[in-house]
Amino acid sequence: MSKPIKVIEHQIQLTITNSVEIAMVEAVEVELLGYLRGELKNTSIAFNYQISEGSEERRPYTAEEKFKAMAKKNPALLKLAKEFGLDTDH
């Protein structure tokens, strides 16, 4: 997560874009809140999540998705694949 973190009064506002980030934050939330509340001697500190839909482009995972993403950036790849008879579907 490299998104900005905002602090508004006693609320720590995190911008989250996907379910993986939600799981990551939830895994450490209790421990982190306990630490912050103890060190800062402030029991009213809390996390506030802001879900930012569609702000981050989905990364390609399959070989086909990766090839399409690269070909979108560099159309010459399509020509090379066709010239050499490469199978780009897998």
C-alpha positions in Angstrom: 0.0 0.0 0.0 1.6 3.2 -1.1 -1.4 5.4 -0.8 -1.5 8.5 1.4 -2.7 8.1 5.0 -4.7 10.9 6.4 -5.2 11.7 10.1 -8.3 13.6 10.9 -8.7 14.3 14.7 -8.5 10.8 16.2 -9.3 8.9 12.9 -6.5 7.4 10.8 -8.0 7.2 7.3 -6.6 4.5 4.9 -7.4 4.3 1.2 -8.0 0.7 0.2 -8.4 -0.4 -3.4 -9.0 -4.2 -3.2 -9.8 -7.1 -1.0 -6.2 -8.2 -0.6 -5.4 -4.8 1.0 -8.5 -5.2 3.3 -7.2 -8.6 4.5 -3.7 -7.2 5.1 -5.0 -4.3 7.2 -7.5 -6.4 9.1 -4.7 -8.9 10.0 -2.7 -6.3 11.9 -5.4 -3.8 12.9 -6.0 -4.9 16.4 -2.3 -5.1 17.2 -1.5 -1.8 15.6 -4.4 0.0 17.3 -3.3 -1.4 20.7 0.3 -0.2 20.1 -0.8 3.3 18.9 -3.3 3.7 21.7 -0.7 2.7 24.3 2.2 4.8 23.0 0.1 7.9 22.4 -2.0 7.4 25.5 -5.1 8.0 23.5 -7.9 5.3 23.5 -10.0 7.1 21.0 -7.7 6.4 18.0 -9.5 4.4 15.3 -9.0 3.4 11.7 -11.4 4.6 9.0 -11.3 2.9 5.7 -12.0 4.6 2.4 -12.5 2.2 -0.5 -11.3 3.7 -3.7 -13.0 1.7 -6.5 -11.4 1.7 -10.0 -8.5 3.9 -9.1 -6.0 1.2 -9.7 -5.7 -0.7 -12.9 -5.8 -4.5 -12.6 -2.5 -6.1 -13.2 -2.3 -8.9 -15.8 -1.7 -12.4 -14.3 -2.1 -15.0 -17.0 0.4 -15.3 -19.9 -2.3 -14.2 -22.3 -3.1 -11.1 -20.2 0.6 -10.2 -19.9 1.1 -10.5 -23.6 -1.9 -8.4 -24.4 -0.7 -5.7 -22.0 2.8 -5.7 -23.5 1.3 -5.6 -27.0 -0.8 -2.7 -26.1 2.3 -0.8 -25.1 4.3 -2.0 -28.1 2.2 -3.1 -31.1 5.4 -4.5 -32.8 5.1 -7.6 -30.6 2.0 -8.6 -32.5 3.9 -8.4 -35.7 6.8 -10.5 -34.3 4.4 -13.1 -32.9 2.7 -13.4 -36.3 6.0 -13.5 -38.2 7.5 -16.3 -36.0 4.2 -18.2 -35.7 4.1 -17.9 -31.9 1.1 -19.1 -30.0 0.2 -16.2 -27.6 -2.9 -17.8 -26.1 -1.2 -19.6 -23.3 
